[in-house]
Amino acid sequence: MDGNDGKKISGTSPRDFEEFARRIMSEYFGVELKPRKKPSWPKTFDMVSPDYRIVGDAKYYTMVRGKRPPPAKFANISQGVLFLESIDADVKFLAFGNDIRVPIEWLKRYGYLLKAVKFYFIHTDGRVEELKPPKNTNSRFSGRLTCRKAVEKAIIELGGGPVTAEELFSKVREMGDWSDDTIWQHLIWLVVNLPPAYKHWPRKVRRFLFLREDGRYELYDPSKHGIYHDGTRVS
């Protein structure tokens, strides 16, 4: 698609991008896309054709502080992929804006999760670029998979949660031959908001699990859950 003034994004918020993406992808597919939901669908999708055969969502993300991959956003992308893979449609897609590095990095790590979902990046001038996973995906977890990396991989593949301890345990169990005790210890050690875990395992590592009051796990997101020091919230 050739960009022109009528195809340029007019704002910089996720809502602005959603409207922009809906307009651009409607033209891309040659049909008007609107937010719609079937009773059997898990959610209302941002861009759906009148016959429900084309379904997509908009994602507007950037790297953390412009440099680091955003684990919470990766989990959100994984959840979006799982939602789309679960529905019956001819065309299923995610349309990204803002920072192209985010979907590219996700595809490098988790592109193997894709079956029918396509990734598109919409440039600020309205150009649509299809993104595909590289041949060698899952590079972050290549080689010997440690239990710690398996836990991170599992929670992200589960859409960032919330999931029960049993669900997370079962997902990790599929990835290696660690003992049950080792897996359960990691599900405690890697919790950011559990003070006893810091006393029992004082080793300074990045902890990325958040334990909710209902006992379920989520991928830790400082903007959502707050900042913790030694298991105690400080801000």
Order of alpha helices (4+ residues) and beta strands (2+ residues): alpha-beta-beta-beta-alpha-beta-alpha-beta-beta-alpha-alpha-alpha-alpha-beta-beta-alpha-beta-beta
